[in-house]
Amino acid sequence: MRLAPFFAGLCIIACLADPTVAASKKRHSKPTSSESIKLESLMKLFPQNAPSSSVTEDTSEDSSDEADSKRSSSNKNRIETITVKGAVKTSTALIFNEISLKEGDTFSVSKLNNIIKNILSLGVYSEARYKRNGKTLVIEVKENPVIGKVVFAGAKAISAEELQNAIQLHPDSVLSTKALKSDIFAIKDLYQSKGFVEARVIAVISPEQDGDPLIFRITEGVIESISVTGNKTTKTYVILREMDTKPGSVLQDKKLREDLRRVYNLGYFTDFRTNFLQGTTLNAFQLELDVTERSSNGSFSFGGGFSPTAGASFFSNLYWDNLAGTGQLIMLNSQVGRAGTLQFKYFNPWMWDKRRSFTLKTWLQDGSVESFSTTSGSLYRNERNKGIQVGFGIPASYELKTQHDFKYESVVLTDKNRSYSIQSYIFGISYDTRDVKFNPTNGDFHSLTLERALPLYSHSIDFTKYDLELRRFIKTFDQQTIALRLLLGQIQSPQLGDTDLFAREIYRAGGSTTVRGYSDYDPFAIGSRLVVANVEYRFLFNDVFQLIFFVDAGYAPQYKSSPDDPYTEAVPVYNLSRYKMGKGIGTRIQVPMLGPIRLDYGIGERDQFVHFNVGYSF
């Protein structure tokens, strides 16, 4: 009994000394509590890959071999080097910017396919592919040809230089299909910005090899023909000569609108429409202009009147614009009363080509004629005057025109047994951007007139006269506008003190044409200079009726007929204390065959006056 513990101890020592037995016990032993906790934690972190707690040693060894195999395969698929081939004319940086893989990443077919798509989307490569050379990724590309020159076939309205500046592609650059698409839109946008609404690129011929040209085939939209319908009186050539758009010219929206404005400003039509018909060739158009003529461009009127100062008078007026549909004008006025008057005017706006006009005016007046004196104001004197004036208009453009007139006038003062004559050259220049000349809502109309007397005879008077008129029309709301005018005038002469000679030449302030609210027959100021400012707010209800509110101000600084003249006073033009103001309300009624009837009720400083006239105030 005492030897049993001894043999038991030997067996334990033997087992501990024998490694096979120890290993066997180790393989079949249960894990400790700490080992169980560790496995449970791994299973929570990696629930699908973590071995179960019941995995045997053999199973554990098999899993380890599989992981080693995967790690070996992963190392084999890793990218160690990336190279690019075929990029000679383009920078390899373009390609590397599109490669989302980097050294150390594994090969991925889906990523490589996306990389190839991105490289091709750059537009400068016709082909792109990849291949694997061991652990090296090779990207091979084929570049597009180099452009020899850029040709814009069919471009006439816009220069090749301007078109080239608008696009990205240029000679000696690699063709980019991406830039090419953008350039096609850029060319169209450039044409659109200049009003060529029908212009577009219809074809592109790309270079096939280095040095070949890149050709944009452009059609600009050509006007093949222009026809006019609806004109029963007006000659067709009268309409077409106002248009800069001609058969064979490129259709330009802004230019065509300007042409139609010019046609409307002739005053012969109330409406017009444009139609575009398909031409006989691609992108060619036939322009059809359909107009509606006014019922008449002529008028004949007669009547009479009576005033305490002028007495009874009778008149007859013949006015015929667009004579026989040719655009010419004649006017014949006659008046019988205190004085007999006969006036004739002929005007041809296209006497010669390019709007060179011709004007002829002649007149004869005999009897008691209204005159003005710096001392007594309005008065009448018996005189006989006759004259002729010939003018030539030479435009620099449609907006800027010059006028050159030559005038001869003979005046006989029958009561004073005295006579004098005027021979003068009149130069005028005007700038007109009004939208509608006869009833403007927007734009400017400025004019400067210089009249220089040419004293050819001993009885000729010598003077120089300057007149400046500035007008501006500002559209505020629909059918509403503000009309502004500034009128400046001055006359200079060594004979200015002789009131007999200059009674009809000096300036008058007050009345329907200057400052409303004051008498037309008794102006509040007479002098050698004139300053008038007018402001009107116009309500354009329709083509027939208008309502206006107005404010006028002005003065004509008097001059001394001689240094010792006690009746007159030289007043500076900047002395505002002498200026007078008028305000009021008025209407404009368009009467067929007569024109606008102007009726203004003006309120001055002391009195109110109703002014009745034919035509617009300015």
C-alpha positions in Angstrom: 0.0 0.0 0.0 2.9 2.3 0.7 4.3 1.6 -2.8 1.2 2.7 -4.7 1.8 6.4 -4.3 5.4 5.8 -5.5 4.4 4.0 -8.7 1.7 6.6 -9.4 4.3 9.3 -9.2 6.6 7.5 -11.6 3.8 7.2 -14.1 3.2 10.9 -13.9 6.9 11.7 -14.4 7.0 9.2 -17.3 4.1 10.8 -18.9 5.6 14.3 -18.5 8.9 13.0 -19.8 7.2 11.4 -22.9 6.4 14.2 -25.4 4.0 12.0 -27.4 1.8 11.5 -24.5 1.9 15.1 -23.5 1.0 16.2 -27.1 -1.9 13.7 -27.1 -3.2 15.1 -23.9 -2.8 18.6 -25.2 -4.7 17.8 -28.4 -7.7 16.3 -26.5 -7.7 18.8 -23.6 -10.6 21.4 -23.3 -9.7 25.1 -23.7 -9.3 27.1 -20.6 -11.8 29.7 -19.6 -9.5 32.5 -20.9 -9.2 30.8 -24.3 -13.0 30.5 -24.5 -13.4 34.2 -23.9 -10.9 35.0 -26.6 -12.7 32.9 -29.3 -16.1 34.3 -28.4 -14.7 37.8 -28.8 -13.4 37.0 -32.3 -16.6 35.4 -33.3 -18.4 38.6 -32.5 -16.0 40.6 -34.6 -15.9 38.2 -37.5 -19.0 36.0 -37.1 -18.6 34.3 -40.5 -14.9 33.6 -40.5 -14.3 33.0 -36.9 -14.0 29.3 -36.1 -16.4 27.8 -33.8 -15.3 26.8 -30.4 -15.7 23.2 -31.4 -13.1 23.3 -34.2 -10.6 20.5 -34.0 -6.9 20.9 -34.4 -7.0 19.2 -37.8 -9.7 21.6 -39.0 -7.7 24.5 -37.6 -4.7 23.4 -39.5 -6.7 23.2 -42.8 -8.0 26.8 -42.4 -4.5 28.1 -41.9 -3.3 26.5 -45.1 -6.2 28.1 -47.1 -5.5 31.5 -45.7 -1.8 31.1 -46.7 -2.9 30.2 -50.2 -5.1 33.3 -50.5 -2.3 35.5 -49.3 0.0 34.0 -51.9 -2.6 34.6 -54.6 -3.2 38.2 -53.4 0.5 39.0 -53.6 0.6 37.6 -57.1 -2.3 40.0 -58.3 -0.8 43.1 -56.8 0.2 45.9 -59.1 3.8 46.9 -58.7 4.2 49.2 -61.8 1.9 51.2 -64.0 3.1 52.3 -67.5 1.5 54.2 -70.4 2.2 53.6 -74.1 1.2 55.5 -77.2 1.0 59.0 -75.7 3.4 60.9 -77.9 1.5 64.1 -78.8 -0.4 64.3 -75.6 0.7 64.4 -72.0 0.7 61.2 -70.0 -0.6 63.2 -67.1 -4.0 63.2 -68.8 -4.1 59.5 -68.6 -2.7 59.1 -65.1 -5.4 61.5 -63.9 -8.0 59.0 -65.0 -6.3 55.9 -63.5 -8.0 55.2 -60.2 -5.6 52.3 -59.3 -2.2 52.8 -57.8 0.8 50.7 -57.1 0.1 48.1 -54.4 -3.6 47.7 -55.4 -4.8 44.4 -56.9 -5.9 44.0 -60.5 -9.7 44.7 -60.9 -11.4 44.1 -64.2 -14.4 46.3 -63.4 -12.1 49.2 -62.4 -9.9 48.8 -65.4 -12.9 48.9 -67.7 -14.1 52.2 -66.1 -10.6 53.6 -66.5 -10.6 52.8 -70.2 -14.0 54.5 -70.6 -12.7 57.6 -68.8 -9.6 57.8 -71.0 -11.7 57.6 -74.2 -14.1 60.3 -72.8 -11.1 62.7 -72.9 -11.8 62.9 -76.6 -8.1 62.9 -77.8 -7.7 59.1 -78.1 -9.4 57.0 -80.7 -8.4 53.7 -79.0 -7.5 52.7 -75.4 -6.9 49.3 -73.8 -5.1 47.7 -70.9 -3.0 44.6 -70.5 -1.2 42.8 -67.7 2.5 42.1 -67.9 3.3 40.2 -64.8 2.8 42.6 -62.0 2.9 45.6 -64.4 -0.3 47.3 -65.6 0.2 48.7 -69.1 -2.3 51.2 -70.6 -2.0 51.5 -74.4 -3.7 54.4 -76.3 -3.9 55.6 -79.9 -4.0 59.4 -80.3 -6.2 61.3 -82.7 -4.5 63.1 -85.6 -3.0 66.6 -85.3 -5.0 69.3 -87.0 -3.2 71.0 -89.9 -5.6 74.0 -90.2 -9.1 75.0 -89.3 -11.4 75.8 -92.2 -14.8 77.5 -91.9 -16.5 76.6 -95.2 -19.5 78.8 -96.0 -18.8 81.5 -93.4 -19.2 85.0 -94.9 -21.0 87.1 -92.3 -18.3 86.5 -89.6 -14.6 86.4 -90.3 -12.5 83.3 -89.9 -10.4 85.0 -87.3 -13.4 85.8 -85.1 -14.7 82.2 -85.5 -11.3 80.8 -84.6 -11.1 82.9 -81.4 -14.5 81.5 -80.4 -13.5 77.8 -80.4 -11.0 75.7 -78.5 -9.5 73.6 -81.4 -6.7 75.3 -83.3 -4.0 74.3 -85.9 -1.3 72.0 -84.6 -3.5 70.7 -81.8 -4.6 67.1 -81.4 -8.2 66.6 -82.5 -10.5 66.3 -79.4 -14.0 65.0 -80.1 -15.0 66.5 -76.7 -13.8 70.0 -77.7 -15.3 69.5 -81.2 -18.8 69.1 -79.8 -18.3 72.2 -77.6 -16.9 74.2 -80.6 -20.0 73.4 -82.7 -22.2 75.0 -80.1 -19.7 77.9 -79.7 -20.0 78.7 -83.4 -23.8 78.6 -83.3 -23.8 80.8 -80.2 -21.5 83.4 -81.8 -23.9 83.6 -84.8 -26.9 83.9 -82.5 -25.3 86.7 -80.5 -24.9 88.7 -83.8 -28.5 88.1 -84.8 -27.9 85.4 -87.4 -30.7 83.2 -86.2 -30.6 80.6 -88.9 -26.9 80.0 -89.0 -25.6 76.6 -87.9 -22.9 73.9 -88.5 -24.3 71.3 -90.8 -21.2 69.0 -91.1 -17.7 68.5 -89.8 -14.9 66.8 -91.7 -12.3 65.6 -89.2 -8.6 65.0 -90.1 -7.8 61.4 -90.9 -4.0 61.8 -90.4 -1.6 64.3 -89.0 -1.7 67.6 -91.0 -5.2 67.1 -92.5 -7.5 70.1 -92.1 -10.5 70.3 -89.7 -13.4 71.6 -91.8 -16.6 73.1 -90.3 -19.3 73.4 -93.0 -21.5 76.3 -92.0 -24.8 77.5 -93.5 -25.7 81.0 -92.4 -29.3 81.3 -93.7 -29.3 83.2 -97.0 -32.2 85.4 -98.2 -32.9 84.0 -101.6 -35.5 86.6 -102.6 -37.7 89.4 -101.2 -41.2 90.0 -102.3 -43.8 92.6 -101.2 -47.5 92.2 -101.1 -50.4 94.5 -100.1 -48.9 97.7 -101.5 -51.6 99.0 -103.9 -50.2 102.5 -104.2 -46.6 102.5 -103.0 -44.1 101.3 -105.5 -42.3 98.2 -104.4 -38.9 99.8 -105.0 -39.8 102.6 -102.5 -40.1 99.9 -99.8 -37.1 97.8 -100.8 -34.7 100.7 -101.0 -35.2 101.3 -97.3 -33.9 97.8 -96.5 -30.3 96.9 -96.1 -31.3 93.3 -96.3 -31.0 92.3 -99.9 -31.4 89.0 -101.9 -28.2 87.1 -101.3 -27.5 88.6 -97.9 -27.5 86.6 -94.7 -30.6 86.6 -92.6 -29.8 88.7 -89.5 -32.6 89.3 -87.0 -31.4 92.7 -85.7 -30.8 94.0 -89.2 -34.2 92.9 -90.4 -35.9 94.5 -87.5 -34.1 97.7 -88.2 -35.2 97.5 -91.9 -38.8 97.0 -90.9 -38.6 100.1 -88.6 -37.3 102.1 -91.5 -40.2 101.0 -93.7 -42.7 101.8 -91.0 -41.1 105.3 -90.5 -42.0 106.2 -94.1 -45.4 106.9 -92.7 -47.2 105.1 -95.6 -48.3 101.9 -93.7 -50.3 101.0 -90.6 -49.1 97.4 -90.3 -46.8 94.8 -91.9 -46.0 91.1 -91.5 -43.1 89.0 -92.5 -43.3 85.4 -93.7 -40.4 83.1 -94.4 -40.7 80.5 -97.1 -38.4 77.6 -97.8 -35.9 78.5 -100.6 -34.8 76.4 -103.5 -31.6 75.4 -101.7 -30.7 74.1 -98.2 -31.1 76.7 -95.5 -32.1 79.4 -98.1 -35.3 81.5 -97.5 -37.7 83.5 -99.4 -38.8 86.6 -97.5 -42.3 87.8 -98.0 -43.3 91.3 -96.7 -47.0 91.9 -96.4 -47.9 95.6 -95.8 -51.1 97.4 -95.0 -51.3 100.9 -96.5 -52.9 103.9 -95.0 -56.1 105.0 -96.6 -54.4 108.1 -97.9 -51.2 110.0 -97.5 -52.6 113.2 -99.0 -54.9 115.9 -97.7 -56.7 119.0 -98.8 -58.1 121.4 -96.3 -59.6 124.9 -96.4 -61.2 127.2 -93.9 -61.1 130.6 -92.4 -60.9 132.6 -89.1 -61.1 135.9 -87.4 -59.0 137.6 -84.8 -59.1 141.1 -83.4 -55.5 141.8 -84.5 -55.3 139.9 -87.8 -58.9 140.3 -88.9 -60.6 137.8 -91.2 -58.5 135.3 -93.2 -59.1 132.3 -95.4 -56.7 129.5 -96.2 -56.4 126.3 -98.3 -53.8 123.7 -98.0 -52.8 120.8 -100.3 -50.5 118.2 -98.8 -49.6 115.0 -100.7 -47.0 112.7 -99.4 -45.9 109.6 -101.3 -46.9 111.2 -104.6 -48.1 108.5 -107.0 -46.5 106.0 -104.7 -43.0 107.2 -105.4 -42.2 108.6 -101.9 -42.1 112.2 -103.1 -43.9 115.1 -101.4 -45.6 118.2 -102.6 -47.2 120.9 -100.5 -49.1 124.0 -101.6 -50.4 126.5 -99.1 -52.3 129.7 -99.8 -53.9 132.3 -97.5 -56.0 135.4 -98.2 -56.6 138.0 -95.6 -54.6 140.9 -94.1 -51.8 139.5 -96.2 -51.8 137.2 -99.1 -49.5 134.2 -98.9 -48.5 131.5 -101.4 -46.0 128.7 -100.5 -44.9 125.7 -102.5 -42.6 122.8 -101.4 -41.2 119.8 -103.2 -39.2 117.0 -101.5 -37.7 113.9 -102.9 -35.9 111.7 -100.3 -34.1 109.6 -102.9 -33.3 112.1 -105.6 -30.1 110.2 -106.0 -28.9 106.9 -104.6 -28.3 106.2 -100.9 -30.9 108.6 -99.5 -29.5 111.7 -101.1 -32.4 114.1 -101.0 -33.5 117.2 -102.8 -35.8 120.0 -101.5 -37.2 123.0 -103.2 -39.2 125.7 -101.5 -40.5 129.0 -102.8 -42.8 131.6 -101.4 -44.5 134.9 -102.0 -46.1 137.1 -99.4 -47.6 140.5 -99.7 -49.6 142.7 -97.3 -49.7 143.4 -93.6 -47.3 141.0 -92.0 -46.9 140.3 -88.3 -43.6 141.6 -87.0 -41.9 142.2 -83.7 -40.0 145.0 -82.1 -37.9 145.0 -79.0 -39.6 148.2 -77.8 -43.3 147.6 -78.7 -43.5 143.8 -79.0 -46.0 142.5 -81.6 -46.9 144.8 -84.5 -47.8 144.7 -88.2 -46.0 146.2 -91.1 -46.7 146.3 -94.8 -44.1 144.3 -96.8 -43.6 142.2 -99.8 -41.2 139.3 -99.6 -40.4 136.5 -102.0 -37.7 133.8 -102.0 -36.5 130.4 -103.0 -34.5 127.8 -101.1 -32.8 124.7 -102.5 -31.5 122.0 -100.3 -29.5 118.8 -100.7 -29.4 116.1 -98.1 -26.2 113.9 -97.8 -26.4 111.2 -95.1 -23.4 109.7 -93.5 -25.7 106.9 -92.3 -29.4 106.3 -91.7 -29.1 108.0 -88.3 -26.6 110.7 -89.1 -27.5 113.1 -91.9 -26.3 116.5 -93.2 -28.3 119.1 -95.0 -27.0 121.9 -97.3 -29.4 124.6 -98.3 -29.0 127.8 -100.3 -31.5 130.6 -99.7 -32.3 133.8 -101.5 -35.0 136.2 -100.2 -36.0 139.7 -101.2 -37.9 141.9 -98.8 -39.5 145.3 -99.6 -40.8 147.4 -96.7 -43.5 149.3 -98.7 -44.4 151.8 -95.9 -40.8 152.8 -95.4 -39.7 152.7 -99.0 -36.8 150.4 -97.9 -35.6 147.0 -99.1 -33.0 144.4 -98.3 -32.1 140.9 -99.3 -30.8 137.7 -97.7 -28.4 135.3 -99.4 -27.3 132.6 -97.1 -25.9 129.1 -96.8 -27.5 126.8 -94.2 -25.7 123.8 -92.9 -27.6 121.3 -90.8 -26.6 118.0 -89.1 -29.0 115.7 -87.3 -28.8 112.5 -85.4 -31.9 110.4 -85.1 -32.4 107.2 -83.2 -36.2 107.5 -82.5 -38.1 104.2 -82.7 -41.0 105.8 -84.5 -40.4 109.2 -86.0 -44.0 110.4 -86.0 -44.8 109.3 -82.5 -41.6 108.2 -80.7 -41.5 106.4 -77.3 -37.8 105.9 -77.2 -34.6 107.3 -78.7 -32.9 110.7 -79.5 -33.3 113.3 -82.1 -30.6 116.1 -82.0 -30.0 118.7 -84.7 -27.7 121.6 -85.2 -28.3 124.3 -87.8 -25.8 127.1 -88.8 -27.0 129.8 -91.2 -24.3 132.1 -92.6 -25.5 135.1 -94.6 -23.5 135.9 -97.7 -23.8 139.6 -98.3 -23.4 139.7 -102.1 -25.1 143.0 -102.6 -25.0 146.4 -100.9 -28.5 145.9 -99.6 -27.7 142.4 -98.3 -27.8 141.9 -94.5 -24.9 140.2 -92.7 -25.5 137.7 -89.9 -24.7 134.3 -88.5 -27.4 132.2 -86.8 -26.9 129.1 -84.6 -29.7 126.8 -83.5 -29.3 123.7 -81.4 -32.2 121.4 -80.6 -31.8 118.4 -78.3 -34.7 115.9 -77.9 -34.8 112.7 -75.9 -37.7 110.2 -75.5 -37.6 107.9 -72.5 -40.1 105.0 -72.3 -41.3 104.5 -68.7 -44.2 102.0 -68.9 -46.2 100.4 -71.7 -47.6 103.2 -73.9 -46.1 105.9 -71.7 -43.0 108.0 -72.3 -41.2 111.2 -71.1 -40.4 113.7 -73.9 -37.6 116.2 -73.2 -36.4 119.1 -75.4 -33.8 121.8 -75.0 -33.8 124.6 -77.6 -30.9 127.1 -77.8 -30.4 129.8 -80.4 -28.3 132.8 -81.1 -27.9 135.4 -83.9 -24.9 137.7 -84.4 -24.7 140.6 -86.7 -23.0 144.0 -86.9 -26.4 145.3 -88.1 -28.4 143.8 -85.2 -29.4 147.2 -83.9 -31.5 147.9 -87.1 -34.8 146.4 -86.0 -36.3 146.9 -89.5 -33.8 144.3 -90.9 -34.1 141.8 -88.1 -37.7 142.0 -87.0 -38.4 138.6 -88.5 -35.0 137.0 -87.6 -34.8 137.6 -83.9 -36.1 135.1 -81.3 -39.4 135.1 -79.5 -40.2 133.4 -76.2 -43.8 132.6 -75.3 -46.5 130.8 -77.2 -47.4 127.3 -78.5 -44.0 126.5 -80.0 -41.9 127.7 -77.0 -43.4 128.4 -73.6 -47.1 127.5 -73.5 -49.4 129.5 -71.2 -48.5 132.8 -73.0 -49.9 134.5 -76.0 -48.7 133.5 -79.5 -49.2 137.1 -80.6 -47.5 138.8 -77.8 -44.4 137.0 -76.6 -43.0 137.9 -73.2 -39.4 138.1 -74.4 -37.7 139.1 -77.7 -34.0 139.0 -78.2 -30.9 137.8 -80.0 -30.7 134.6 -78.0 -33.1 132.0 -76.9 -33.3 129.3 -74.2 -36.3 127.0 -74.0 -36.8 123.7 -72.1 -39.8 121.5 -72.4 -40.9 118.4 -70.5 -43.9 116.3 -71.4 -45.3 113.1 -69.9 -47.2 111.4 -72.7 -49.9 108.7 -72.4 -50.2 107.0 -75.7 -53.6 105.3 -75.4 -53.7 104.3 -79.1 -52.7 105.5 -82.5 -55.5 108.1 -82.5 -55.5 109.7 -79.0 -52.9 110.9 -76.6 -53.0 112.7 -73.3 -50.0 114.8 -72.1 -48.9 116.9 -69.1 -46.3 119.5 -69.8 -44.0 122.0 -68.1 -42.2 124.7 -70.2 -39.6 127.3 -69.3 -37.6 129.8 -71.3 -36.4 133.3 -72.1 -35.1 135.4 -74.9 -32.5 137.8 -73.5 -33.1 141.2 -75.0 -30.4 143.2 -76.7 -29.7 147.0 -76.9 -30.4 148.5 -80.3 -27.8 151.1 -79.4 -25.7 152.0 -76.3 -28.1 154.9 -75.5 -31.3 152.9 -76.1 -33.4 153.5 -73.0 -36.1 150.9 -73.9 -34.1 147.7 -73.9 -31.8 146.1 -71.4 -29.0 143.6 -72.1 -29.7 140.6 -69.9 -27.3 137.7 -69.5 -28.7 134.3 -70.6 -27.8 132.8 -67.2 -30.0 135.3 -65.3 -32.7 132.9 -64.3 -34.9 135.6 -62.7 -36.1 136.7 -66.1 -37.2 133.2 -67.2 -40.9 132.4 -67.2 -42.6 129.0 -66.8 -45.8 127.5 -68.1 -47.6 124.3 -67.3 -50.7 122.5 -68.4 -52.5 119.6 -70.0 -53.0 118.7 -73.7 -54.4 116.2 -76.1 -53.3 114.9 -79.5 -55.9 113.5 -81.9 -54.9 111.9 -85.1 -57.2 113.0 -87.9 -57.1 111.1 -91.2 -55.8 113.2 -94.2 -54.8 116.1 -91.8 -52.5 114.7 -89.2 -52.3 115.2 -85.4 -54.5 118.0 -84.0 -52.8 119.5 -81.0 -54.8 121.2 -78.3 -53.0 122.5 -75.2 -54.3 124.3 -72.2 -51.4 126.3 -70.7 -51.2 128.2 -67.4 -48.7 131.0 -67.3 -47.8 133.4 -64.5 -50.9 135.5 -64.9 -53.1 134.2 -67.7 -54.2 130.9 -69.3 -54.3 130.2 -73.0 -55.6 127.5 -75.2 -53.2 126.7 -78.0 -54.5 125.0 -81.2 -52.1 123.7 -83.8 -51.6 120.9 -86.3 -48.6 118.6 -85.7 -46.7 117.5 -82.7 -45.0 120.1 -80.4 -41.6 118.4 -80.8 
